[in-house]
Every structure is written in C-alpha cells, then in structure tokens.
Amino acid sequence: MAKTGTTTTTQGLRSAIERSGYYPTLVSEAVEQAVGSESVEAFLVHQETTFDANEVRRHVTVLVLTDTRFIVSHTDEQGADDTSPVPYATTSTESVKIGRISSVVVSRVVANPETYVRGSLPREVVLTIGWGAVSRIDLEPAACGDPNCDADHGYTGSTTADDLSLRVSEAGDGPETVAQALAFARALSEATASTADQ
C-alpha cells in the first residue's frame, strides 16, 4: 500500500502487513528494524503465490521509502527439506541510500489503448528499480551485413540494472494494489529526482 505521511503512514504499513496475512509478526518486525527511527514516507506490500512443481509457495515483498533510504524486505516460506525437518521462512531486508538508486522504471499494460481515458488504471504495472547491486547481461552473436559471411564476429550485448522487478495486476492483486504501486513508484521517482538535484 503506498501512502505518504509519517505516523499515519507507519500505522498504515503495519495494517497492510497484517492484512496480507503472511506471517505478519515476522514480516513487520523485520521491516520495523530496517526502518529504525526514520519516518515512513511511502510503502507497498505485495504478496504473491507461485506454483513450484507440486508445491504452492507464498512470498511477500515490502517496499518502504524513508527520507534517506529505500528499503526492500522479502519473506519466503519453505517446506521441510534436508536442512530442516519442519517448514521455515526466510526474511531478508536491504537498505539502499536514495542517492544510489539509478533507475525507476514503470511499465504499464493498458487494454484498448485507443479508448484510454486519462487517469484510468492500467491492467498491470511492472516496477523495476535499479541501484547497481545486480545487473543482467544479454549477449548474442555479432554479425556483419554480408548474408554469406560465416566469420566469427564475437558477441554483442547489453547490460541492464535489474535489482528488483515487481509485477502487480488488476486481475491478480486488485485495482487498489495497482494504484498503490503507481503511487509508490511516483514517490520513489520524486525522491530520487530531489536527491539528484542536491
């Protein structure tokens, strides 16, 4: 849920984690420890269910924006396995200074674009945030303009910052979550722009 403010926003974050119903005590403790004494400016809580072979797995991602940092918390559940005789959950948090964020990409999917009305919600939103911790390299064989050439021209490719990518959809998550993802993306973009101006 993306909101702006201070005390109300912190309470809203706790409420959103509780509503997700996904180990709320564990998730909220991890997020609160990462946020520390800073005020919460905006947040997004996203729970996702995935199917892995014969198992159903749930996980939750919490994004938090403070005055100085962008915080990512991710909690996964695992079934009993060779390392543990009982099911367990893993929670990780990462704290990134706002000034380190290099890109905020918002991809929108809109049905019937010819009849789009300004302000309408997209069908889905993909939020991709980069800060240089993870990059993806896409390589392909290089070629020349000669269709009969069979020489080895090496490789060509591109590097893409891909630290976090989060997809929300109206069908899977509801229109409120899509709106909240857009609001969070806007707050984060504005924060990175104001940091760049300093």
N, C-alpha and C positions, 0 to 999 in steps of 0.2 A: 504494500500500500504506500503510495507516495503522498506525502503531506509536507507542509512547510511550517516552521514554528519552533518552539522549544519544549516546554513541559508537556503541552498537549501532544506534540509530535512523539515524544518519548513514551507517553502513555499509549498513543496510537500504535506505536511499534510493538509494544508488549501485547496489546489487544490483537493485533494482526498475527503475531506469532501464536498466541493462544488459539485464535480461530482456525489457523492452519491445522491444528490438532496433531501435529507431527512432533512428538517429544518436546512439548513447549518449554518445560523446565530446563532441559538440556540446551536447547537452542537459545532461549533468552539469556541464560547465564553466560554462554559463550559470546553472544553479541554484546551484552552489557559490559563484560570485562574488556572487550576490544574497544568499545566506545569510551570507556573510562568516565572522566568528569566532563567531557565535551557535550555540548547540546546536539541533539539530532535535528538536522535541517530538512532532510527528506529520507524516505526509505521505500523499499519494495520487498515484499515477501512473496516468494514464488515456490509453491510445492508442485512437484511433478512425479507422476507414476510411470515407470518404464517396465517393459517386459524383457527379461533376460533368460533366454532358453525356456525353462519350465517354471521360472520364478517371477513373481511380481515384486518389483523394488520401488520403494518411495525414496525421494530425497527432497530437501528443501534448501533453497538459496535465499539468503537475506542480504540485501544491498543497503548500506547506510551511508549517508553523506553528512559530515560534520563541517564545521568552519574550515578545518585544515586537512581533513582526510576523507578518503573513500575506503569503506570497509566492506569486505566480502566475507560472508560466512556460509559454509556449505556443510550440511549434515546428511550422511548416507547411512542406511541400515544394511547390515549383512546377516545372512543366516549362519547357523553353526557351520563350522568348517574345520580344517585341520589345525588351525591356530586357536580356535575357541570352541568348546563343546556347547556353548549357548549363543543365541543371537546377540549381536552387538551393533553399536552405532559409532561412527567416526565423525567428529566435528572438527573443522579447521576454519581458522579466520586469517585473513590477510588484511593488513592496513597499508594503504598507499597514500603518500602525500599528494594532495590535489595537483601540485605543480608537476608531478611525474606523469600524469595522465596525458598521453599523446593523441588519443583519438576517442571520440564518442560517435559511433555510427548507429543511426536508427534506420532500419529498413522497414517499410510499411507495405503490406499487401492489401489492396483495395479491390473489392468486387465492383464490376460495372463502372469503370473509371469515367466513361462518357457521361454518366449521370451523377458523378460525385458532387456532393454538396459540402462547401467549406465548413469545417468543424466536425464532420462526421467521423466516427471512429473507423480505423482500418480493421480489416478482418483478422489480421495478425501483425505483430510487431516483433522484430528481432533487434535486440540491443547488443551491440558489440563494443566492448571497451578495451582499449589497449594502453598499457603502461610500460611495455618493454620487458616484461618477465618471460613471456612466451611468444615465440614467432613461428610462423608456419612458412616453409619454403616449398614452392611448387615449381618443379623442374620438368622440362620436356626437351626432346632432342631438337637442336637447332637445325635449320635447313637454309639452303640458298634458293634463289629464284629459278634455277635450272631444274626442270622436272626430271631430267635424265641423270642428274648428278647423284652418285652414290658415295661420295666422300663423307667422312666423319667431320661434322662441323661443331662438335661438342654439344653443350647444353645451354639452354636459355631458361630463365625463370624469374620468379618474383618472390619477395619476402613480404609477409603480411603480419602485422601485430594482431595477435589473437588470444589475448589473455583471458577474456571472458565473453561468452556469447550466450544470451538468454532469449528464448523464444516464448512469447505468450500469444494465445489466440482467443478470439471471442468464443469459438465453439468449445475449446477445451478448458479455458480458465474463466470465461465470462467477460462481459464488456467492462465491468469495473476494473478488473486487473489490467486490461489493455489500456484503459485511460490512466491508470496508476503508473504503468510502465512508461508511457509517454511523458507524464508529469515528472517522474524521476529523471528520465533522460534529459528533459529540459533543465531541471535544477542542476544536474551534473554538468551539462554543457555550459550553463551560465557561470558556474563556479570555476570551471577550467578557463573560461574566457577572462574572468576578472583576475585570476591568478596570473595569466599571461600578460595582462596589462601592467602588472606591478613591476 
